[in-house]
Amino acid sequence: MHVPSMAEMMANGQNPEILFWVGCSGSFDQRAQKITKAFATILHKAGISFAILGKEELCTGDPARRAGNEFMFQMMAYQNIQILNGYGIKKIVTTCPHCFNIFKNEYPVLGGTYEVIHHTTLLQQLIDEGKIRLKEGGAFKGKRITFHDSCYLGRANDIYEAPRKVLETLDAELVEMKRCRSKGLCCGAGGAQMFKEEEKGTERINFERANEALETGSTIIAAACPFCNTMLTDGVKNKEKENDVQVLDVAELVAQSME
């Protein structure tokens, strides 16, 4: 499946409905690339006109800002805004809550104002509109699934229901962790912690969160953030006997369940 770039579509006189912002993880991390492919497959099957920036896409600058490098953030942000505004982009969808949050809440101050949608919200909309059709008795029917709330999706942007409604359509048993929704525990990746070791004398927070997920008896831990996916996968691997537990993005679950 070929996904056109904005440059290609504009050259052909086309204007896509949505720009899919792939993000650094979705572009370069081998695990997150699977999420990117799953979501692109869904959009293609649902008949949604979309494009990517391709080589023109830069990091949003979110990790730089969270790490305290404001100069680098603004430099990256202004470059992205110039490209996005140059193409007349109005609507952006992203599979990363970090990208979603910074586009939605922090880019407008710098002159980048867009309609920004997280992929779980779009998936719910497409299911409600009947554009995504799921197999009866799909791969996850009767499976026990628990959902981990990403900090930047949940507490920062109050998106709790969309991913859960999507998971409920899979005919799976959705089981909540003790700490969930607004009281959910961070996976440990936020605030640039993804790129450094924990402080001395503290347990790895992703191990603690993975244990909470495993205590639900779920065989699938659903996530909606590539950072969370990495941290939870690492946490599950720490428990050798739990090798049969999968950490999957909501988009991967839907892609595997579509007709």
N, C-alpha and C positions, 0 to 999 in steps of 0.2 A: 504494500500500500504506500503510495507516494503522498506525502503531505506537502502541499505547496507553501512556499515562503510568500511573505507579503510582496516582495519585489516581483516574484513571478506572477502573482495574481494581478497586481497593478499594471504590469506590462501587457497582460492580456485583457485589460479593461474590466477586470472583475473586482468586486468589493466584498470580502467575506463578512459573514454575520458576526463572527467572533474571532478575536486573536487569542490563540492558545499560548500563554506564556509558560514555556517549558521549565525554566529555572535551572540553576546550576546542578542541583542533585539530579533532576530529571534528564539532564543532558549528559552528565559525565559519570555519575555513579551507576555502576552496572546493575545494582539491585533496583534503584529508582527508575532506570530506563525501562524496566518491565512495566512499571506503573504508567509511564508515559505512553508506551505502546498500547496498553490496555485501554487507556482513556481515549487515545486517538482512534482506536478500533470502534469504541462505543459511538463516538461522534460521527464516524463514517457510516456505521450501520443505521444510525438514527437520522441520517440525511442532513446533518448540520454543516453548513458552509463555514469552514474555518481555515486559518492559515497560521503559520509561525513566523517569527523573525529570522530564524536560522542563525547564520553567522553574525547578524546584526544585533542579536540579543546579548546584552551584558548582564552581569550580576546586578540585582536591584540595589545593592549596597547595604542591605539589612545587616549581615554579619559585621560589617565594618562599623556601622552606627552602634550596634549593641556592644561591640568591643571598645567603643570610645573614640573611634577615628572618624570624627565628624567631617573633616575635610575630604577624606576619601569617599565617604557616603555621598556628599553633595556633588562631587565630581562625577560619580557613577550615575546618580539620579538625573542630573541635568543632561547627560548624554542620552540616557534612555528616553527622557521626556522629549528631547529634540527629535529623536527617531519616531517615537509614537505619534507625536503631534504632526510630524511631517507626513505620515501616512493617513492622518485623520482618524486614528483609532478611537472608537467610542466605547467598545465593550471588550473586556479582558476576562478570560477564565484561567485559573491556575490551580494546579494540584497541590501547591505548597501554601500552608497557612501563613508562613513568614512572608512570602511574596504577596499574598492576598492582603495581609494586614498593612504592609508598608505602602502598597499601591492605593489602598482604600483610605487610609487614615493619615499618611505622612507625605505622599507625593502631591496632593492638592495644594499644599502650602507653597510648593515650589513651581506651581503652574501645570501640574499633570493631573487633570481631573477626568476620570473615566468611570464607567459603570463596571465595577469589579465583582466577579462571582467566583466563589469557591466551587470546586468541581462536585462536591457532595450536594450542594444546593441545586446546581444545574442537573445532576442526575435525578434528583427528586422531581424536578420540574418535568424532565423528559419522560419519566415513568408516569407521572400524573396525566401528561398529555397523550400517553399511549404511543410515544415515539420509540420507547424502549420496551420490547416485548421479551418476557422471560419464559424459559422453558417450564412446563409443568413438571413437578417432581425433579427439580434441578439438582445440581451437584451438591448443594448445601442444605437440602431439605432434611429437617430433623437434627441438623448439626447444632451443637451448642457454641454460640459466638458471644464474645464480650467485646465491647467497644471502648477504646481509650480516647478520651477527650484531649485533643491538642490544646495547649494553653492559648495559642494565638487564634484558634478557631472558636474555642469556647469562651473562656473568661474575657478575652480581649474583644471579641466580636459577637458574643452571645448566640453562636450557632451551635445548638445542641440537638435539635429535632431532626433536621434534614438527614444527617447520616444514619440516624436510627430508623427513620421511616424507610430509607432505602434498604437497610438490612432486613427490616420486617417483611419486605416484599419477597425475600428469598425463601420464605417458609422455614426459616431457621429459628432456633430458640435463642432469643437475645437475653443474656444474663448480665446484670450490672455488677461492677466491682463495688466494694464498700465505699470507696472514694471515687465519685463520678460527678459528671456535670460540673457545676460551679465549684465543687469541692474535690475535683479530680486532682490526682498527684501528677506533677510534671514528670516527663520521661527523663529529664536531666540534660536535654540538648539545648534548651533556650539560653538566650543571653550570651551566645558564643561559647557556652560550656561544651558544645559538641566537639570543639577543637582543642580541649585541654583536659588534663587529668583532674580528678577530684582532689579537694584539700585533704591534708593528712587527718586521720582519725575519723573519717566519715565513710559510711558504706556507699557503694556506688548506687545512686538513686535509681538507675535503670534496672538494677537487680531487684531493688525493693518493689518497683512498679510491676515488673514482670512476675514476681511472686504473687502480687495481689491479683493479677490476671489469671495465673495458674490456679489459684485457690477457688476460682469460680467453676473449675472443672471443664472449662471450654477447650475445645480442640483447635479453635481459630481465634486469634486476637486480631480484631479489625482496627485499622488505623486510617487516618486521613491526612497524613503528613509524612514526607519522606524522612525527616529527621527522627520523628517518633518511631517510624518503621525500623530504622537502623538501631536505635537504642533498645527497643523492645526485643528485636531479633537477637541482639547481643545478650540481653538479659535472660532470654529463654535458653540460649546455648549454654549459659552458666549452670543450668540444671540438666545434667546429662540424661536423666531418665525421661525428660520431657521432649525428646527429639521429634515426637510425632505431632507436636503443636506447631501450627503455622501462623506466621504474622503476615497478614495480607492487607493491602489497601482496599478501600471500599470499591474503587474502580475495577480492581482485579476480580473481586467477587462478582460484580455485576457482569463484567465481560465474559467470565466463565459460565454465567447463567443465562446469557442471551440466546435467543433462537438463531 
